[in-house]
Amino acid sequence: MKRDMDNLNLRDAFRPMPEETRDALMSAARSVKEDEPVKKAAFRTVLIAACVIVATMAVAMAAGQIFGWNDFFKKDYGADIPKTAQEIMATCEPVSWQEGDVAFTVRERYSDSRLAMISVEARLADGVKGILAADDFTEAIGAYGENSAAVAKQLGVDPSMTWVEAAKELNLPLYSVRATLEIPSELWGSEAYEDPMFNDDGSLTYFSLQPLNGQISGEEIKARVYLRTKLVNLEDVEDDTNVTKEYVDLPIHTEKAIATAEYIVPEGTKVLDAFQIDSIHAELLPSGLHFTTNLTALEGATQDMALDKLMVKIVKENGDDYPTGITLSSGFSNLDTWPQIPYTQMISVDQIPETIHLVFPDGSGNDTMLVLQLKK
Amino acid sequence: MDRGFFIAEIETCSDMMYRVAWSILRNEADVQDALQDAVLKAWEKRDKLREEKYFRTWMTRILINVCYDTQRMHRKIVPLDKIPVQNTSAPDPDLAMALEALPEKLRLPLVLCYSEGMTYEEAADVLRIPMTTLRGRLRRGKKELRKELDAE
């Protein structure tokens, strides 16, 4: 028998906490003493991938302005996209299509050897009234935080209300849209991401980014955009009768690297006593600085160790993080070249630093730190 | 943060902590150990909590890290009494089995958002992943959960 996914209560998947476990937990809590010293870690706590700021920044918008990539990045990650990439994106000619009652316009597009990204404005066509949502229309409107809570306020509903509930209450049609960048799979790097931001005029901007593997530079990518519009059946949200979708071609030129460099790694430098650092390459792109740390797994090192423990963090001299790179990812997407491991990451800066500080956390506070100089 | 506040918050979060730890470790003995370790670790690091209103997400993050440490320690040798058991005493055993069949990467975001009511921002902060990645995993997780439930 098919289950009603919208009315599943996931808490029913768990048995109640046994009293013995509750007693043990509360006993531990009551055992703490006010005068116990606070433990200081040797290094700052290391964050994996990007840093999500819980207290989001309020973004002030002039009426009629449409959110772009820099707004998206600044809102969630507190950093600007490097100026060079912003300038390239600003020169893009908009390209538009219509899918059903929704007009899609690619406002920004950019690519280099390490990523391809677009932002697409989705807007109800002239004369069409309704509410525009992304693809998670059964979620609370306020689930995205301040940005989507503002939509609830404009609609005059509580942000805890779902999009479907709001459409029913206001007696308005509900449109769900998606606009994602599709890149040939042979160019893929790490995990792609997509997300919307809601503009104050009822439209939304859909952001889509695919990290690339460095194999293309200075050429054109035969990219496509997947456009999907669904007029939601408010009584049966699974009904896909009113869905229109298509793939449209969107060639994107890949920008070349501005500069490349290598750092001096003392011979025999090891991490976790299991991995040797062979080299560290830096590639300065308009979108930021991309690092590849090439390691070799030594005898006794296992892939589990690499997956569980191997982390390379590049920090400033004072230990602070650099602004996170646009790809929002670091690490290795697979171990196909074992025992060679290329560990990649990006930071959002416009220059190659003369000196870099690397931190290799071992998970117990005893981190290894290396200071490396640029090879002249 | 004073001791009284800490104890009160742990009591408030206790059921949530149990469900999160169970969804990773799936073994009562390990869950009990992880809960106690996480509480003691949280007290040690109490100066890291920026504002008391973020206690729940902060505590959840510490608990998840402790659960992963426990998993790593037990990966090589799994005594018979520590092999994960099915949660047949849950109110909805079919749902419990379907959830447990999911890979952890997809299971945990579902638990945080749909069992514990965290927002995307809170869950992404707890898991230290971008919100966009979280949403992708929620989408895939729901699809896989539906497949598991339909298969029963």
Contacts between the chains, C-beta under 8 A, distances in Angstrom:
chain1	res1	chain2	res2	distance
A	2	B	149	7.9
A	2	B	150	6.0
A	3	B	95	8.0
A	3	B	146	7.6
A	3	B	149	4.7
A	3	B	150	7.5
A	5	B	142	6.7
A	5	B	145	7.7
A	5	B	146	5.7
A	8	B	95	6.7
A	8	B	114	7.7
A	9	B	92	7.6
A	10	B	95	7.3
A	10	B	99	7.1
A	10	B	110	6.5
A	10	B	111	6.7
A	10	B	114	4.6
A	10	B	115	4.0
A	11	B	19	7.1
A	11	B	115	5.2
A	12	B	90	6.4
A	12	B	91	4.2
A	12	B	92	3.7
A	12	B	95	5.6
A	12	B	96	7.8
A	13	B	87	6.8
A	13	B	90	5.5
A	13	B	92	6.0
A	13	B	95	4.5
A	13	B	96	4.2
A	13	B	98	7.8
A	13	B	99	4.6
A	13	B	100	8.0
A	13	B	115	7.4
A	14	B	18	7.5
A	14	B	19	4.7
A	14	B	22	6.1
A	14	B	23	7.7
A	14	B	87	6.6
A	14	B	90	5.6
A	14	B	96	7.1
A	14	B	115	7.3
A	15	B	87	5.9
A	15	B	89	4.3
A	15	B	90	4.7
A	15	B	91	7.7
A	16	B	15	7.8
A	17	B	14	6.7
A	17	B	15	5.9
A	17	B	18	4.0
A	18	B	28	7.0
A	20	B	32	7.5
A	21	B	18	6.6
A	21	B	28	6.9
A	21	B	31	6.6
A	21	B	32	4.9
A	21	B	35	6.8
A	22	B	14	6.1
A	22	B	18	7.8
A	24	B	32	5.2
A	24	B	35	7.0
A	24	B	36	5.8
A	25	B	10	7.0
A	25	B	14	5.7
A	25	B	17	7.2
A	25	B	18	7.8
A	25	B	32	7.8
A	25	B	35	4.6
A	25	B	36	6.4
A	25	B	39	6.5
A	26	B	7	7.6
A	26	B	10	7.0
A	26	B	11	6.6
A	26	B	14	7.2
A	27	B	36	7.9
A	28	B	35	7.3
A	28	B	36	4.1
A	28	B	39	4.4
A	28	B	40	5.9
A	29	B	6	6.8
A	29	B	7	4.9
A	29	B	10	4.2
A	29	B	11	7.4
A	29	B	39	5.1
A	30	B	7	6.0
A	31	B	40	7.7
A	32	B	3	6.1
A	32	B	6	6.6
A	32	B	7	7.9
A	32	B	39	7.7
A	32	B	40	7.1
A	32	B	43	4.2
A	33	B	3	7.5
A	34	B	2	6.9
A	34	B	3	5.0
A	36	B	43	6.9
A	36	B	44	7.5
A	38	B	44	6.6
A	38	B	45	7.1
A	38	B	46	6.3
A	38	B	47	4.6
A	39	B	44	4.1
A	39	B	45	6.3
A	45	B	48	7.3
A	47	B	128	5.6
A	48	B	128	4.7
A	48	B	129	7.6
A	49	B	128	6.4
A	49	B	129	5.8
A	49	B	130	6.5
A	49	B	133	7.7
A	50	B	129	7.6
A	50	B	130	4.8
A	52	B	121	6.6
A	52	B	124	4.7
A	52	B	125	4.6
A	52	B	128	7.6
A	52	B	129	7.7
A	52	B	130	6.7
A	52	B	131	6.2
A	54	B	54	6.4
A	54	B	57	7.1
A	54	B	121	6.0
A	54	B	122	6.9
A	54	B	125	5.1
A	56	B	121	7.0
A	76	B	130	7.3
A	76	B	131	6.1
A	135	B	139	7.4
A	136	B	135	7.0
A	136	B	138	7.6
A	136	B	139	7.4
A	142	B	119	7.4
A	143	B	119	5.6
A	143	B	120	5.3
A	144	B	119	7.9
A	144	B	120	6.1
A	144	B	121	7.6
A	144	B	131	7.7
A	145	B	119	6.6
A	145	B	120	7.4
A	145	B	121	4.9
A	191	B	133	6.4
A	191	B	136	7.5
A	192	B	136	8.0
A	193	B	130	6.2
A	193	B	132	3.6
A	193	B	133	5.7
A	193	B	136	6.5
A	194	B	132	6.1
A	194	B	135	7.8
A	194	B	136	7.3
A	195	B	131	6.5
A	195	B	132	4.1
A	195	B	135	6.5
A	207	B	132	7.8
A	304	B	75	7.2
A	308	B	72	5.8
A	328	B	130	4.4
A	328	B	132	7.3
A	328	B	133	7.3
A	363	B	69	7.4
